[in-house]
Amino acid sequence: MHVATLFFSYSHRDEALRDELQTQLAMLQRQGIIETWHDRKIEPGTAFDKVIGAHVEEDDILLLLVSPDFLASDYCYEVEMMRAMERHEAGEAVVLPVILRACDWKHAPFGKLLAVPTDGKPVTLWPDRDQAFLEVANAIRTAAASLAPQMATRESPAMRSVLPSGRSAVVPEAPRSSNLALAKTFSDRDKDEFLHRAFDYMVRFFETSLDELGRRNQGIEGSVRRIDADRFFATIYRDGAAAARCTIFMGGMLGRAIHFLEGQTSDTNSFSECLHVEADDQSCFLRAMSMNVGRDPAAKLTFEGASEMFWAAFIRPLQR
């Protein structure tokens, strides 16, 4: 069996997401279908640009982990991505864009390629992040299978090493464990930034959901009004009459949390639903206080999952 080599092109701001994807690829590695490499495997004292350049030039699958930070990185964009696209267009490698976070990726040179997960929906917007990364793993499996005939006619790039002169030599790759994930810690600043990103996402979620609700239902209109940086009001009108109103705000007596309250108010001491920021040893997430019967108190909510929870409470009066 010929092993397909896979290179991660990514911003270090997305390292935690890269680690999650690496874990999802464990079965592909156990089966000997792929061998992965990223720049954290560079040994101290090594000329990193030569090593990275060798992988961009020789690896079979070039994975672009796309985010605003990826697009803003001159090295990721100008060096790694541009050369990857040249090899893709020459039929020398497969470029696979993986959309991690929402960004203006469709106008990039790889915007014409089929991105994963499905429809290029950012991984961080999926209610179940494992499912999103499973779709990425399936796409990589398909890409590796398509490369098998091509790889059979040459030595596996996984067996190559770059000599100081820049020439390639065939050497066996040293065995290593795939169990390399280490526990992470998240500071108060990390959690505060996560909270503010979640709140800004929720504002956009309500705006676009209300627009779509109006398009699909005659006589229905909606509005979102940002009161300040930490609070917004949302309203649904049916034939001009207010049918549902809510207030969503950050802070209040529970501190690092986002609250939902029926009606419109400046009150910070009461709420109907509440989400607070927590972290495990891998990522930050939102957790509900489980005030409603039937809600899983252990659920780790993404931005989308949290927004859907509040949206369900908001639209409930129109669905009874």
Steps between C-alpha positions, in 0.01 A plus 500: 500500500626847411451756776371846403687779676294789633622850585311739731519865391351701787530802728629430848192682632308192379727243659229367733272432202786335314551269797130404496523417131820301558314285752218435250760375249627227735323216314645608166844492657445164671396353166816632335303715256659834593800638683460856632747780559484854637758753612482408870696187406804707400790427732683789673786643298349397165456755221120501510446664161695225320315222681157656443590574139596137444160379623313757291700383197472126556197401712196352330211672679536865598243589762418872529347570843321821408409776745534880519846448651600264217399760240682774694824300527746596227684170540189280487349693209792614286743214555314182591160549336620654173753222441243238602259633238771485233561133577125431508445657159797304363347175626791439737300513824148540637411823680212467745369818666358440849296800618562530873352843571283744309702715260505637144658184355291473182699784340835329564674296223369179661145637510420308181577167669245285683557581866415292805298457717186493282436823308806657663310554826764595760584226749442734795140560390403131514297394807703176502864576423592129488257454211659791314849353537370156402390650167853635458645156577270339242611752237864423577431125468346565157795714393750236613313233303508715186877540535574128544566420130728802467696413816547142387732617223748672727649472844284627786577862597464382861839332450679815377739725684650827378876518500682828577557545125123489442515153335262227618619171642290197586516420872258315726280721714554449873208337684308719741181505705179665377406570864656848520219723627589693815270674743456873444413774742282803424553836665237750605584695186440192282162447663404867473587505128303180448198658673513812282537297179203288605287809565593665168420174322161488673414851379573398139314171547184680613526758221529243222242266656245780522567597137442142388191464721348801327580367153336167572188622680257759368416777743805431718770761557786513748750744640816493709604816682846519659461700819869502588803273474350255752125496424254471212123483455327273247136525389273296272197679354198323355293728277660797673425388856779386733474122538825434687766714666820411680811649656841334480788641701846420637615538856248555776523339838654179362794676338644310201164397353237576235140535617162474328191680626153522347393857429726804470668635810821653634484273806820302573381306805246262346491259205305210354801312358872533563817375332837528671852446368693192610812325375635148504859404420447554125258789432258760634126441468163623624289308751136562587378522858236240399203690634272316256406138555649261244814700422828317539692684773830356375464623140795705372343756270663663198409851387232356273364258760471782754332731249253227401408453866417868546326517161273209598396685816443820301287350220299268729197735532447484121528120486246409767 
